[in-house]
Amino acid sequence: MSGTLALAAVAAGVCAAAIAEAWWYRRLLARIPIRVHVNGTRGKSSVTRLIAAGLRSGGLRTCAKTTGTLARMILADGRELPIFRPDRANVIEQKRIVSTAVADGADALVIECMALQPLLQSVCELKLVRSTHGVITNARADHLDVMGPTRLDVAAALSATTPVRGTLYTAEDRTDSLSVMATACADRGSQLHAVGGQEVAGVSQQEMAAFPYLEHAENVALALRVCEDLGVSRDAALAGMWSAEPDPGAMRVFAQTVRGHAWHFVNAFAANDPESTAKIWQSAYEYFPEVTRRVMVMNCRVDRVDRSVTMAEACADWAPADRYVIIGSGTDMFLRRLLRRGVPAEKILCLGNATAHEVVTSLLESMRDREVQPTLLVGIGNVAGPGMELADGFAGEAGWNKFRAPVTTAERSLELV
């Protein structure tokens, strides 16, 4: 009996400690009056940064946390700190973020959802964030092995972060997905605001051109709606967004001169679902009409086999590339699918964990006519590993001399003069 009593006492103590910790954490959350939980298939990190920058520009002390390419804690003064993880990423780290935001005197916290499992997404919202405002950027066919098997299943999983008696914003435009989100809002007593085509069209080309990187109008319109509803004027919010530091995985365009011709590199590795990537590939096709050679660079991950399969199936139907370069790990699945879909073997280069210079060298060596041409490379699939290295390689200047056009004797003479 004494053993039973001892176990009961221990259980009671554990329960009491858990209740006390939950009470303390809720009091901590309450000290941040505005809590924005950002979820979605694409654009979570970008929208998190845009909203935080807009609110900060409007006078609110705003902290933010992203879990995109590189996990970052953004303090109220705009400084960024890396997220320390002694082991694998764990949703419990959101508690540390909340504590840091409280210590920084935050009026608002904009936090990106870091969970994929539907149950964990719900836990993140109901236990860890308890948001006043929720955001679902979009619901597309990605991570189907976890949230699928269909796109509507993805919409349902993402809707697990709908706030209780709050407001949910989304730029999703499909009626069936919006219906799923509306059901979640009704269940939790929240309002749904869908940012539609008219609001997206209201973001002018001049406003988009002011960003120092390639941003999507849907993301900007969505972030503006949240900021405006929280009392920040459109002009103030935009000013903050333009000056904000973009996510390391933000889509940028870099140019390097290779043997006298411009080679453009579009870093679209963060776009890793077929729908988003198809739009980017087509846009790049149209944005650089002067290039005569187009190269698709797919960065594979051995732990994202489903993504490799869906991307290979999809890209075979897009405007054709002159070369398909496959880098990363687990490349065989993407390669086999491309061949099965009828992409000629002579158009494919499988380079594994190649560096930026190795990619360029291989492309030069693979040119049948050996003639260097203006070239466009679009990186897709995954950011991590060789994808990031390739982006950094094109962004830097060091080491590109071996690809510059050789100086002729006449040109050297002119230089001496």
N, C-alpha and C positions, 0 to 999 in steps of 0.2 A: 504493500500500500504506500509505503514511504517513497518508493521509486515512482509510482504513479503520480503522487502529489508533487514530487520534484519535477517531473516532466510537464505537469500542468502549470506549475509555477514558471518554468522556462518559457512555455508557450504563451502564457499570459504576458510575460515580460517582453517577448518578441512582438506580440500584437500591440502592446502599449507603445513600444518604441516606434513601430511602423505608423501608428496613428499620430503620434507626436511629430514624426518627420513629415508626414503628409500635411498636417496642420501648419507646420512651420513653412513648408514649401509654398502652400497656397497663399500664406501671408506675404511671402517674398514676391510671388507673381503679382499680387494685388498692388505692389508698389510701382509696377510698370502699367500705367493706365491704358496704353495702346499696345496691343500685341498682334502683329500681323504674321500669319503662318502661310508660307508660300509653298505650293505643291504644283505638280503638273509633269507632263512628259518632257517637254522642251522649254528652255528659257527660264528655269527656276532661278538660277544664280543671277542671270542678268536682271530679271524683274526684282529680285531681292535688293540688288544694288541700286537699281533705278528708284524704287520706292524710298529706300533709306536716304538716298541723296536728295530726293525731292523734299522729304519731310525735314531733313536737316537744313536745307536751304530756306525752308519756311519758318525756321526758328525753333523747331522741336529738337531737344537733345535726343538723338536717335542712334542706337546701336544696331548692328546687323551681324548675322552669321550666315556664311555660305558654305555649302558642302560640295561645290562643283569641282572644277579641275584641281584646285588646291583649297582645302578647307581654311577659312579665314574668319577671324573675329574682327569686326570693324567697330572701333570705338566712336564715341559721340563727336570727337574732334576730327574724325576721318582717318585716323591712324589704323593700320591693319596689323594684326598679330596672327601668326600661324597657330593652328590648333594642335596642341600636343596630344599625341595618342600613343600611349605605351604599348598598345597592342592593336588589334583590328578596331575599326570604327564601331561605336556602340551608341545607341540612341540616348543612353543615360548621360552622355556628355552635354546634352541640351540643358541639364541642370546647372552645369558649370557656367554655361553661357548666360543663363538667367541671373545667376549670382554676380557675374562680372558686370552685366548691364545695370543691375541695381547699385553695385558699388560705384559705377560710373555716373550715377544720377540720371539714368535714362528716363525720358518721358515716353519713349516708344522703342519697341524692339521688333525688328523685321527679321524673321528667322526662317531659313529654308528647311523644309522637311527632308530628313535624311533616311527615312525608312522606305523600303520597297514592299515588304510583306504587308498585305492588307490589314492584318491584325495589329501589327506594329505601327502602321500609320494611324490607326484609331487610338492606340495607346499614346502616341506622340501628341495628339491633339487633346484628348480628354484628360490626360494625366500630367503631361510635361509642359505644354504650351498654354492650353485653355485660351485660345485666341479670341480677340474681340472682332478681328477681321480676318477672313480666310481668302486665299487666292489660289485658283487652279488655272495655270496658264493655258493649258490645252490637254486633251486626252487623245493620244495617238497610239498606234500599234507598236509598242516597244515593251521590253521586259515581259513578254507574253508568257515566259516560263514561270514567272512569279505572280503576275497580276492577271494573266490571260485566262482562257485561251483567246478571247475575242477583244476587240477594241472597247466594247461596252463594258466588259469585265474590268478593263483598265479604268474606265470612267467611274465605275462603282468603287474600285479600290481607292482612287484618288479622292473621292467624295468622303472618305472616312475622316479627312481633316476638316470637314465642314464645322464651323464653330457652333456652339450652343447659344441660342438667342443672340446671334451676331449678324454679320453680313458676309456673304460669299461673293467674290468677284471672279469672273472668268472671261477669257477671250476665245473660248471654244465656240464654234459656230454651227456645229452639227445639231440638228433638232433632237436626235435620239440621245446623244450624250447630255445635252442640256436637260432633257427630261429626267435622266438619272440624277443629275445634280439637284434639280428641283425637288425630287423626292427626298433626297438627303436633307435639304434645307427645311422642308415641311416637317420631317421627323425631328429635327433639332430646333425648330422654332426660329430659323434664320431667314433672312431675305437674300434673294439671288439677284445679282446685277450682271447681266451679260453685256460685255463691251462688243458692240456689233460693227458692221462694215462702215457705217456712217461715222462713228467715232474714230475708227482707224483711218479713214480717208481724211478726217479732220487734222491729222498730223501731217503738215506740209512737207514737201521735198526739201525746202530750205531748212526746216527744223531738223529733219533727219540728217541733212548734210553737215550740221554743226557737230555731230558726234565724231570723235576721232577714230572710230572703228565702225564696222558694219553692224548696225543694230536693226531690229525688226520693228516696223511701225506698230504691229499688234502689241509688242511688249511695252512700247512707249505709251500707247493709248491706255493700256491696262494700268500701268503705273500712275499715269496722270489722273485717271478716274479715282484711284484709291487716295492719292494725295489731295485732290480737290475735295473729296468727301470728308477728309480729315482737316479741312480748313486752310489748305495751302493753295495759293493762287497758281494758275497755270504757268504764268511767266516765271514766278519764283521756283516752281518745281522744275521747269525745263532748264533754268540756269544751273541748278544743282546737278541735274542729270548730265548736262554737257561737260561739266568739270569733274565728274566723278571718275575714279579709277575703274576701268572695266575688269571683268573677270579674266583671269589668265587664259581661259578657253574661249574668250570672245572672238568672233569672226573678224579677222584682220586680213588685209591684202599686203603682201610684201613683193618687192621687185628687186631682182638682181640682174646684172648684165652678164650673159654667157656668150662668149665669142662674138661680141658686138651686137647681140640681140637681147631684147628685154624678155626675161622669164618672170612671169607673175605667179605667185603662190598664194592661194586662198586657204586660210586656216579654218576649215569647217569641220574639224574633227569632233567638236562638241555636238554637232548635228548627227545623231546616230540612229534615227529612225528613217525608214524609206520615204515617208511623205515630206518631211522637212528637208532631207538631203536632195530629193528630186527638185524641189524648188530652188535650192541653192545652186545645184549643178546647172539648171536651165538659166538662172539669172547670170551666172558666171559666163556661160556660153554667149549670152547676149551683151554682157557688159564689156567684153574684150573681143570685139569683132575683128581686130587687127591680127590676132594670133592665128597661126596656121597649124599648130599642133596642140592638141588638148590631152592632158594626162590626168587620169583618176588615180589617186593614191589611197588605197584602203588599208587602214591600220587595224589588224585583227587582234583579238584577245582570246586565249584558249579557254577562258572562263565565260566567254560570251559567244558560244557557238551558235545559239539561236539567232543572234544579231548578224553573224556572218552569213547564215543561210538566207535570212529575209532580205539582207542588203544585196546579196548576189542575185537573188531571184528578181529583185526590183530593178537594179541598175542595168540589167540586160535589155530592159525595155526603154531606157532613157536615150536621149541623143547620144550617139556612139562616141566613145573616146578613141583617140589614136593609139593610146597605150593604157593598160591597166597595170599599175604597180601595186603589188601586195607586200605589205611589211607587217612586222609584229610576230605574235605567236599563234599557233593553231591556224596557219594560213591554208592548209590543205583543203579544209572544208569550203572556203570561199573559192579557191582555185577550181575544185571539182565542179562546183555549182556553175561557175562561169562557163566552163567547157561544156557542161551539159546543156546550158542555155544557148549554145551556138557561138560563143565568142571565140574567134580564131586564136589558136595557141600562140601564134607569132606576135600577137598584140599584148601578150601577158608577160610581165616580169615579176617573179616571186623572189624577193630579196631579204626576207626575214628581218632581223634587227639591224637594218642598214642605217648608216648615218646619212645626213643630208648630202654630203659630197659623194658618197657611194651611190645614192639615188641618181644624182645628176650625171655622174660618170657612166653609170649603167645605161641611162637614157641616151647619152651621147653615143655610146658604143652600139646601141641597138638600132640606131637610125640607118636604114638601108642605104639611103642616098648620101649618108655622111654629111649632109648639109645642115648646119645649125639654123634653126628657125625661131621666130617669136613663139614662145610656148606658154601655155597656161597649165598649172598644176593645181588640183583641188584635193585637199586632204579630207577624208571622211572616215567614219567608223567609230574610232575611239581616240581619246586624247592621250592617255597614259603611255609611257614607254617611248618607243621610237617616234610616235606621233608628236609628242612634245619636243623631242630632240630635233625633228625635221623642221618644226615651226621655228624653234630657236635658231636653227642653222640659217634659214632664209631671212630671219629678222636681223641677224648680225652681218657685219662686213668682213670680219677677219677670216682669212683663209680662202677668199674667193678669187685671188689673183690667178690661180692656175686655170680658172675658167674664163678669164678675160681674153679679149681678142689680142693676138700677138701684135706687137708694135713692129711696123716695117722699117727698113733702113732709112727710107725717105722721112718717115714720121719721126724717127729717132734724131735725124739731122735737124729737123725743124725744132725739136725740143731743145737741142743744144744751142741753136741760134737764139 
